[in-house]
Amino acid sequence: MENQPSNTEQALTPEEAAAKAAILAACDRLAEAGITFVAVHFDGSGDEGANEDIKCYATEDYAYEESEVQDANFSHLQEHFEALVPYGYENDCGGFGDVILNVKSHKITIERNDRFEDYTTSSYEV
């Protein structure tokens, strides 16, 4: 049996694959700067979406908005991270999450949470 790429690798568009390669190519420079995680937070609600600016962290575990490295400037990676934000996260009630690079393991994780509104309706005659 041949080695086949995983489903997620097969699903990458050429733009996403290029973004992934550019992000992973920056890992050595990020590690030299003492950065352990890089992330972009995205949030969408009411059919609107927004991506925050790229943030760098120097922690053992990634925690959104904790231990941000203030003087790190890797903003040139912004568009590459944004290329990996899940399509349609802003639709309906909106989704939110993070695109996270673990610098040490050279692994990119996309964490997405979708909002859901539950409505109960009833009909009756008087």
LOLO-951188 format. One record per residue (C-alpha): residue number from 1; x, y, z. Coordinates in Angstrom, 3 decimals. Example, Ala and Ser with C-alpha at 12.3 -4.5 7.8 and 13.67 -1.06 7.14 Angstrom:
LOLO-951188
@seq=1&east=12.300&north=-4.500&up=7.800
@seq=2&east=13.670&north=-1.060&up=7.140
END
This chain:
LOLO-951188
@seq=1&east=0.000&north=0.000&up=0.000
@seq=2&east=1.319&north=3.439&up=-0.902
@seq=3&east=1.767&north=6.178&up=1.671
@seq=4&east=-1.163&north=8.475&up=1.132
@seq=5&east=-1.514&north=11.958&up=2.632
@seq=6&east=-4.065&north=12.362&up=5.402
@seq=7&east=-7.515&north=13.725&up=4.611
@seq=8&east=-6.568&north=17.161&up=5.899
@seq=9&east=-3.510&north=17.302&up=3.647
@seq=10&east=-5.603&north=16.232&up=0.671
@seq=11&east=-8.113&north=18.964&up=1.452
@seq=12&east=-5.587&north=21.822&up=1.307
@seq=13&east=-5.997&north=24.225&up=-1.565
@seq=14&east=-2.820&north=25.438&up=-3.285
@seq=15&east=-3.149&north=28.744&up=-1.377
@seq=16&east=-3.476&north=26.899&up=1.955
@seq=17&east=-0.531&north=24.627&up=1.160
@seq=18&east=1.631&north=27.660&up=0.318
@seq=19&east=0.546&north=29.404&up=3.524
@seq=20&east=1.374&north=26.305&up=5.574
@seq=21&east=4.824&north=26.045&up=3.977
@seq=22&east=5.574&north=29.745&up=4.614
@seq=23&east=4.526&north=29.468&up=8.261
@seq=24&east=6.576&north=26.329&up=8.901
@seq=25&east=9.608&north=27.900&up=7.179
@seq=26&east=9.596&north=30.627&up=9.854
@seq=27&east=9.833&north=28.192&up=12.795
@seq=28&east=13.615&north=28.470&up=13.253
@seq=29&east=13.512&north=32.280&up=13.400
@seq=30&east=10.554&north=32.152&up=15.789
@seq=31&east=12.369&north=29.693&up=18.078
@seq=32&east=15.484&north=31.900&up=18.067
@seq=33&east=13.282&north=34.779&up=19.276
@seq=34&east=12.042&north=32.632&up=22.183
@seq=35&east=8.565&north=32.236&up=20.747
@seq=36&east=6.789&north=28.948&up=21.391
@seq=37&east=3.367&north=29.625&up=19.839
@seq=38&east=1.996&north=31.958&up=17.180
@seq=39&east=-1.728&north=32.416&up=16.716
@seq=40&east=-4.440&north=34.340&up=14.933
@seq=41&east=-7.842&north=34.489&up=16.619
@seq=42&east=-10.933&north=34.691&up=14.394
@seq=43&east=-14.488&north=35.500&up=15.396
@seq=44&east=-17.640&north=35.774&up=13.351
@seq=45&east=-21.213&north=36.440&up=14.318
@seq=46&east=-24.250&north=37.746&up=12.489
@seq=47&east=-22.667&north=36.952&up=9.111
@seq=48&east=-19.659&north=39.137&up=9.898
@seq=49&east=-16.143&north=37.983&up=10.519
@seq=50&east=-12.939&north=39.432&up=11.863
@seq=51&east=-9.403&north=38.155&up=12.237
@seq=52&east=-7.216&north=39.621&up=14.938
@seq=53&east=-3.594&north=40.557&up=14.370
@seq=54&east=-1.028&north=37.796&up=14.716
@seq=55&east=0.192&north=37.257&up=18.279
@seq=56&east=3.329&north=35.537&up=19.526
@seq=57&east=3.573&north=33.693&up=22.840
@seq=58&east=6.387&north=32.383&up=25.034
@seq=59&east=4.651&north=29.752&up=27.177
@seq=60&east=4.700&north=25.989&up=27.660
@seq=61&east=1.032&north=25.729&up=26.611
@seq=62&east=-0.975&north=28.000&up=24.343
@seq=63&east=-3.551&north=30.130&up=26.129
@seq=64&east=-5.337&north=32.847&up=24.179
@seq=65&east=-4.294&north=36.329&up=25.364
@seq=66&east=-1.845&north=35.054&up=28.019
@seq=67&east=1.927&north=35.635&up=28.010
@seq=68&east=1.975&north=37.469&up=24.696
@seq=69&east=5.431&north=38.548&up=23.547
@seq=70&east=4.895&north=42.264&up=22.982
@seq=71&east=8.047&north=43.165&up=21.053
@seq=72&east=7.924&north=40.293&up=18.544
@seq=73&east=7.168&north=41.413&up=15.006
@seq=74&east=6.231&north=38.581&up=12.731
@seq=75&east=3.349&north=40.455&up=11.097
@seq=76&east=4.604&north=39.307&up=7.676
@seq=77&east=3.021&north=35.929&up=8.545
@seq=78&east=-0.457&north=37.479&up=9.022
@seq=79&east=-1.798&north=36.729&up=5.545
@seq=80&east=-0.492&north=33.148&up=5.715
@seq=81&east=-2.357&north=32.509&up=8.966
@seq=82&east=-5.482&north=34.155&up=7.563
@seq=83&east=-5.347&north=31.808&up=4.565
@seq=84&east=-5.859&north=28.916&up=7.020
@seq=85&east=-8.885&north=30.420&up=8.796
@seq=86&east=-11.804&north=28.070&up=8.054
@seq=87&east=-14.053&north=29.155&up=5.220
@seq=88&east=-17.546&north=30.219&up=6.276
@seq=89&east=-16.812&north=30.683&up=9.981
@seq=90&east=-18.822&north=33.917&up=9.900
@seq=91&east=-22.005&north=32.353&up=8.494
@seq=92&east=-25.229&north=31.962&up=10.462
@seq=93&east=-24.573&north=32.498&up=14.179
@seq=94&east=-20.852&north=32.618&up=13.493
@seq=95&east=-17.910&north=30.577&up=14.603
@seq=96&east=-14.768&north=31.479&up=16.455
@seq=97&east=-11.399&north=29.984&up=17.202
@seq=98&east=-7.685&north=30.124&up=16.559
@seq=99&east=-5.103&north=29.114&up=13.971
@seq=100&east=-2.149&north=28.081&up=16.152
@seq=101&east=1.441&north=27.249&up=15.304
@seq=102&east=3.354&north=25.177&up=17.840
@seq=103&east=6.880&north=26.325&up=17.008
@seq=104&east=8.637&north=23.428&up=18.754
@seq=105&east=6.662&north=20.652&up=17.060
@seq=106&east=6.198&north=22.486&up=13.740
@seq=107&east=2.491&north=21.733&up=13.936
@seq=108&east=-0.381&north=23.988&up=12.877
@seq=109&east=-3.720&north=23.440&up=14.586
@seq=110&east=-7.029&north=25.028&up=13.670
@seq=111&east=-9.487&north=25.194&up=16.539
@seq=112&east=-12.996&north=26.144&up=15.448
@seq=113&east=-16.120&north=26.442&up=17.544
@seq=114&east=-19.518&north=27.141&up=15.994
@seq=115&east=-22.288&north=29.020&up=17.725
@seq=116&east=-25.734&north=27.505&up=17.663
@seq=117&east=-29.030&north=29.110&up=18.527
@seq=118&east=-31.857&north=26.837&up=19.559
@seq=119&east=-35.400&north=28.017&up=19.038
@seq=120&east=-38.506&north=26.320&up=20.314
@seq=121&east=-41.789&north=27.188&up=18.673
@seq=122&east=-45.222&north=25.909&up=19.305
@seq=123&east=-48.525&north=26.157&up=17.565
@seq=124&east=-51.905&north=25.744&up=19.108
@seq=125&east=-55.496&north=26.691&up=18.503
@seq=126&east=-57.652&north=28.533&up=21.000
END
